Amino acid sequence: MERANRQKNKPLAIISTLLIMYVITGLALLALALLLLKLQPGETIISAGILAIYILSCLIGGLIAGKRMKVHKFLWGLLTGAAYFLILLAGSFLLNRSVSADTVQVATTLVMCMGAGMIGGMIS
């Protein structure tokens, strides 16, 4: 019976984990925007800050997913990072009507999100 309940709760656990990840991302991007307003750094620093926020969010999401799932933690962290990236990509596509980055940059971001989620799941 417990196993059936755990199976039913997996999608809900992943969705709530993704919501937590996006709240973290939103707050961190707001802090980055305020910092950028004061310092006015170059485009390279802005891109690095955004990637760092993505990695941090996926790492925390992997930790949460691993703790919630209890088995195959690394896999759930990896899937959570992939889902996070896919939602980001879909949102970007909906806003811009195209993917504004080149294929290498998109693939690199995907690998970083998945890797950070997997590491979070492994250390959970």
C-alpha positions as CSV (number, residue, x, y, z in Angstrom):
1,M,0.0,0.0,0.0
2,E,2.8,2.4,0.9
3,R,4.5,1.7,-2.4
4,A,1.3,2.6,-4.3
5,N,1.0,5.9,-2.5
6,R,4.7,6.6,-3.2
7,Q,4.1,5.9,-6.9
8,K,1.1,8.3,-7.0
9,N,3.0,11.1,-5.2
10,K,6.1,11.1,-7.5
11,P,4.7,13.5,-10.1
12,L,3.4,15.8,-7.4
13,A,6.8,15.7,-5.7
14,I,8.6,16.6,-8.9
15,I,6.2,19.4,-9.7
16,S,6.5,20.9,-6.2
17,T,10.3,20.6,-6.4
18,L,10.2,22.4,-9.7
19,L,8.1,25.2,-8.2
20,I,10.6,25.6,-5.4
21,M,13.4,25.7,-7.9
22,Y,11.7,28.5,-9.9
23,V,11.0,30.5,-6.7
24,I,14.8,30.2,-5.9
25,T,15.6,31.2,-9.5
26,G,13.2,34.2,-9.4
27,L,14.6,35.5,-6.1
28,A,18.2,35.0,-7.2
29,L,17.6,36.8,-10.5
30,L,15.9,39.7,-8.7
31,A,19.0,39.9,-6.4
32,L,21.2,39.8,-9.5
33,A,19.2,42.5,-11.2
34,L,19.6,44.8,-8.2
35,L,23.3,44.1,-8.1
36,L,23.6,44.8,-11.9
37,L,21.8,48.0,-11.4
38,K,24.4,49.2,-9.0
39,L,27.5,47.8,-10.6
40,Q,26.7,47.8,-14.3
41,P,29.1,45.0,-15.3
42,G,29.7,43.6,-18.7
43,E,27.6,41.0,-20.6
44,T,30.0,38.2,-19.7
45,I,29.5,38.7,-16.0
46,I,25.7,38.8,-16.5
47,S,25.7,35.5,-18.4
48,A,28.0,33.9,-15.8
49,G,25.6,35.1,-13.0
50,I,22.6,33.7,-14.8
51,L,24.3,30.3,-15.3
52,A,25.4,30.2,-11.7
53,I,21.8,30.8,-10.7
54,Y,20.6,27.9,-12.9
55,I,23.2,25.6,-11.5
56,L,22.4,26.6,-7.9
57,S,18.7,26.1,-8.5
58,C,19.2,22.7,-10.1
59,L,21.6,21.6,-7.3
60,I,19.0,22.5,-4.7
61,G,16.3,20.9,-6.7
62,G,18.3,17.7,-7.0
63,L,18.8,17.7,-3.2
64,I,15.1,18.0,-2.6
65,A,14.1,15.4,-5.2
66,G,16.7,13.0,-3.9
67,K,15.4,13.4,-0.3
68,R,11.8,13.0,-1.4
69,M,12.3,9.9,-3.7
70,K,14.7,8.0,-1.5
71,V,15.7,5.6,-4.3
72,H,17.6,6.3,-7.5
73,K,18.4,9.7,-6.1
74,F,20.9,10.6,-8.8
75,L,18.3,9.7,-11.5
76,W,15.6,11.8,-10.0
77,G,18.0,14.7,-9.6
78,L,19.0,14.3,-13.3
79,L,15.4,14.3,-14.4
80,T,14.5,17.3,-12.2
81,G,17.4,19.2,-13.8
82,A,16.3,18.2,-17.3
83,A,12.7,19.2,-16.5
84,Y,13.9,22.6,-15.2
85,F,15.8,23.2,-18.4
86,L,13.0,22.1,-20.7
87,I,10.6,24.5,-18.9
88,L,13.1,27.3,-19.3
89,L,13.6,26.5,-22.9
90,A,9.8,26.4,-23.5
91,G,9.4,29.7,-21.7
92,S,12.1,31.3,-23.8
93,F,10.6,30.0,-27.0
94,L,7.1,31.3,-26.1
95,L,8.4,34.7,-25.2
96,N,10.8,35.2,-28.2
97,R,9.1,32.9,-30.7
98,S,12.5,31.4,-31.3
99,V,15.5,30.1,-29.3
100,S,17.9,33.1,-29.1
101,A,21.0,31.1,-28.3
102,D,23.1,28.8,-30.5
103,T,22.9,25.0,-30.3
104,V,26.2,24.7,-28.3
105,Q,25.0,27.2,-25.7
106,V,21.7,25.4,-25.3
107,A,23.3,22.0,-25.1
108,T,25.8,23.3,-22.5
109,T,23.1,24.7,-20.4
110,L,21.2,21.5,-20.6
111,V,24.2,19.5,-19.5
112,M,24.9,21.9,-16.6
113,C,21.3,21.8,-15.3
114,M,21.2,18.0,-15.6
115,G,24.6,17.6,-14.0
116,A,23.8,19.9,-11.1
117,G,20.5,18.2,-10.5
118,M,22.3,14.8,-10.5
119,I,25.0,15.9,-8.1
120,G,22.3,17.3,-5.8
121,G,20.5,14.0,-5.9
122,M,23.7,12.1,-5.2
123,I,24.6,14.1,-2.1
124,S,21.1,14.2,-0.7
